[in-house]
Amino acid sequence: MRTSNTPGMDVFWHDDVLFHDTGFGFFEAPENPLLSVQIAHPEGPDRIRNMKFALQRGPIAPHLRWHAGTHASEADLVRFHDEDYVATIKQAAHEGRRFSATTLLRPGAWPGLLAAAGTTLAAARHVRETGTPAFALVRPPGHHAGRAMADGYCFFNHVGIAAEDAIANGLARVAIVDWDVHHGNGTQSGFFDRSDVLTVSMHMDHGAWGPTHPETGGVEELGIGAGRGFNLNVPLPMGSTDATYLAAFDEIVAPKLRSFKPDLLIVANGVDAGQFDPNGRQLVTMSGFHALAARSRALADELCAGRLLVVQEGGYNPAYAAFSVHSAIEGFAGLPESLKDPLGYMPQAEERARRDVDLLKAAISALM
């Protein structure tokens, strides 16, 4: 039987996550009459098919143990979401609805939404029961979904549901670290007044983007009331490289986790900060994701007896994201990186990293 220090990873998957069909249009927007050929919505099923295939066929395959996911119940969903909101999403998933220019449900999506939330919960409960790390390979992503808000391709907040389930079943403190290229606004807003869930978002400094994402992701958003100091935003400049991400993790995120002392560490594993992703403007490499993941695995072993849940979020280059996920999962599994980057040729401007991280640390310290 595996222990928390044994290299390897349990992976949870459910075929129904493929049922959510996002269709074609002008990238993530509706069809445009000036185009003769529309393109697939970036949050389509092909991206996760490739992630699964890479894990099953790549060098990491012998170190993975696959488990069947499940569907969430509506009682599971309302651990985090408002009941009326769940009913709204259920109806929309049966009938079809576009919530914004980028975020839509087509008829028949309900099984896919339940499978994503349920498979995350199955992985989370496995971590709690066994103390071994687990990865929920799910879509659509979830970290933009608020308690009563769909946003940014997201409808149910999987990491939020998993955190609430853990608290309800006896864990005192849960930490969520999100390095998706976009701010984890739904997770932040869901726990903004809470001291039992630490929310950390490392993201490109993109600011608010309208009524579905009024949060800025700035360092000043620390939480309110009992939750003040338990939300940490690390907004990174456009074009940030591995060096900036890793320095920010080591000098800002890791000390916060150590002071919080979580019983469970959840990582929202968006790989859209990758240097070839169409939805971000950052320059993280496969090796950068491996290093972030390895650091997270080490912290989970140090702080919470190996209780580490990894949940897939963004990653929208349908080919390259699979390679980034493979490297990340090797890091989470405590394994060395084995794949050569098939596209990596862009230079890494390391000299900026020290300046950017020092500025962030100063800004955060001034608010504490």
N, C-alpha and C positions, 0 to 999 in steps of 0.2 A: 504494500500500500504506500502511496506517495505521502511524503511529509512536506511541510511548507518549504523546506530547503532543498527538496529534490527537483532537479531541472525537469520541466515539462509543464503542460497546461491542459486543463479540461475545457473543451469547446462545446457550446450549446447552440443548436441550430434547429430551425423548423422550416420546412419547405413553403409554408403558407406566407412567409415574408415576401415571396415573389409575386403574390397575387395583387399587390398594390401597383397598379399600372398608371404611370404618370404621363404616358403618351408622348406626343411630339408638339413642337412649337418653335418659337424664336428663342432658343436656348431654354430658359425657365419660364418665359412669358408665353402668352397665347400665340397662335399662329399669326404670322405677319404677311399681308398680301403682297409685299414687295419681294418676297422670296419664292422661288419656284420649288425649292427643296427645304422643308422644315427639318429640324434636327431633334433627336431624342432629348427629353427633359433630363437634366443632369442627375436627378435622384431617381433613376430607373433601376430595374432589377439587374441589368447586366453588370453594374459595378460590384454588386455583392456576390453574384455568381462567380466573377473572376477572383474575388477575395477567397471564397470557399475553395475554388479549384486550386489556387496557389498554395493554400495551406495543406490541401490533400496531396498535391503532387510535388511540392517543394521539399528542400532538405529537412525542414522541421517536421514533416509528416510522422516519422516514427516516434516523436516526442509528444504527440497530441492524442488525447482520448476524447472521442466524440460522444455527445449525449443528445437525446431527443428533447427538443423544447416542448412547450405546452402553450395553450391559449390562456390568457388572463381571464378571470371573471370580472364582471362589472364591479363587484365588491373590491377586487384588487385595484381597479382603476381609481375608485373614489378614495383610496388611501391618500392620493395626492390631488386628484382633480375634483372639481365641483360636480355634483350629480347632474345638474341641468346641462352642464357642458358635455359630459359623457353622452347624454341623450342626444345632444345636437350633433356630435361627431358620429354617433351610430347612425342616425338618419342620413347624414351627408354621405357616409360610406356606403349606404345602400342605394341612394338616389343619385349621387354625384353632386359636387359643389366646388367652386373655386373660391377660396377664402381670401386670396390676394392675388396679385399678378404672378406670384411665384409658387403659391401653395394651393394645391388642389387635390381633391379626392374624386375618383371616377367610380361608377357603380361597381360593386363587388369587392371593395377594399376592406370591408370589416374584418374578415378572417386574417388578413395581413397585419392589421393594427393589433388585433388580439394576440397574434403569434409573436410579434415583436415585444410587446409588454410582458407576455407570459414567459417567453424564453429568457428574458432578462431576469425575471423573478426566479425562475428555476435555477439559473446560474447563481444568483445571489444566495438562495437558500442552500445550494450545494456548498458554497464557500463557507457559510455559517456552520453547516453540519460537519464538514470535513476539515476545514482549515487549509484547504488547498486552493490556489488561484484558479479562476475560471473566466472564460471569455464568452460573452453573448454576442454572436455574429448576427446582427439584426438590422432591419430597415423597416420603415423610414426612420431617420434620426429623430431624436426626441428633445434635445436640450433647449430648443427655443420655445417649446410648449409650456405655457404658464398654467396655473390652476384652472383658468377659464379662458385660455387664449391659444389659438392655433397660429403658428408663425414659422417662417423659414423652413418649409417642407415638413414641419413637426406637428404632431397631433396629440400624442401622449408622451409625457416626460418619463422615460424609462429609468434614468438614474434617480429621479425624484421618487418614483414609485418604489424602487428598490430600497432607498434610504428610509422611507416611511415604514416599509415592511420590517426592516431591520430594527428600527426603534420600537415598533409595536411588539416585537418579539424578543425584547430584553436587552438589546445593545444600547449603551448609554450615549455614545458619540459616534457619528459617521462623518467622514471627510470625503468630499467629492472634488477631484481635480480634473479640469476640463482644458485640453489644449487644442481643441478644434479651432480653426482659423477665425471663427466668428464667436462673439461674446455669448456665453451661456446664459442668456437673459432669463429664460423661463425657470431655470434652476435657481438662479439668484433670487428672482422675485418670489418663488415658492417658499424659500427659507429665510427671507430677509429679516424677519423678526425673531429668529430662532437661534439659540446658543448651543443646541445639541447636534446641529449639522453645520459643519464648516464647508462653505462653497468657495472654490478657487477657480478663476477663469484666466488662462493665458491666451490672449487673442490679438489679432491685428487691430490696431487702434482705428476702428471704423466709425465709432460714434453711434448715436441713435439712427433708426431708419424709418420712423413713422409710427403710427398708432399701435401697430402690433409689436413694436420694439422701441418703447420710449426710453428704456435704460440706455445710458451712454457707454457703459463698460469702463468708466473712468475710475481712477483710484479713490475718488471721493465717495463712491458708493460702498460704504463700509457695513451697511446693515442699520437697522433702527431698533430702538428699545433694547430688549434683552439680546437682540441679535447684533448689536453694534460691535464691530470688530471681528465678526464671524463670517463676513463676506470679504474676499480679497480679489481684486481685479488687477491683472498684470497686463496692461495694454502695450503691445510692442509695436514699434514703428514699422511701416511698410518696408519690405525688403529685408527683414530680419533673417539672420542665418542661424545655423546650428549653435554657433558660439553664443549668440544673444539668448536663445531659448535655454540653453544649458546653464549659462550663468544666472539667468533669472530663476530657473528652477532651484539651483544650488543655494543661491543667496537670499531669495525671497520666499519661495514656496516651501522648500524643505524645512527651514526654521519654523515656519508657521505650523506645519504638520507636527513637528516635534513638540511644540508648545501645546498644541491641541490634544495630542495623544488619542487618536481615534481607535475605536474598537474594530472598525471596518474601513478600508480605503477603497473608494470607487473611482475609476478613471474613465472619463468620457474620451474615447480614443478617436478623435477626428484626425484624419491625415490630410485634410485640405490646406494645411500650412505647407504642404509639399511644394517643391520648386516648379513642378509642372502641372499644378492643379488649376483648372479654369475658374474656380470660385474664390481663389485667394491671391494675394500678392506677396507671399512670403517665400523664403528660399531654404526651407528645411529639407534635408536629404534623408534617404533611407537610413543612413547611419545616425542621423540626428534623432529620428524616431526610436531607433533601437536604444540609444543612450538614455533618452527620456524614460523609456519603458523599464530599462534595467535599473535606473535610479528608483522608480516607483516600486518595483519588486523588492528592492533592498529595504526601502522604507516600510513596506508592508510587513516584511519579516522582522524588522527592528521594532516596530511600534504596535502591531496588532496581530502577532502570532501567525503571519502569513495570510491573513484574511484580505484578499485582493480580488475585486470584481472589476473586469474590464468590459466596457460596453461600446460597441461600434457607433460612431457618430458620422461625421462627414468624410469626404474623400471622393472626388467627382471626376477625376480622369479615370475612365472605366478600365483602362489597362494599368497605368502606373500606380494607381492607388493600391492595387493588389500586391505589388512588390513592397510598398511602404508598410502595409499591414503585416506581411510576412516578416519583415525586419522587426517591427514593433512587437509582434507576438514572440519572436525569439528573445527579445529583451525581457518581456514579462515572464517568459518561461525560464529565465536564468541561463540562457544559452548564448553562445557567441554568434555574431552575425555571419551568415554563410553565403548570401547572394551578393554578387557584384551588381552595382547599379547599372541597369541597361541603358540609361539615358544621361547619367550624371556628368555633365560637362560644364555647368555654369559655375563661375568663380564664386568663392565664399569670401565676402568682404569682412574679415574678422576684426579689423581695426575699430569698427563702430561699436562692437559689443560692449566693451568696458564703459564707454561713455553712456550708452543707452541704459544699461542696467544701473549705473550709479545715479542717473537722473531719476529713474523709477524708485529706487530705494529712498532717495531723499524726499520725493513727493509723498510716498507712503508714510515715512517716518514723521513727516510734518503734520499728518492728519491723526496720528495715533495719540 
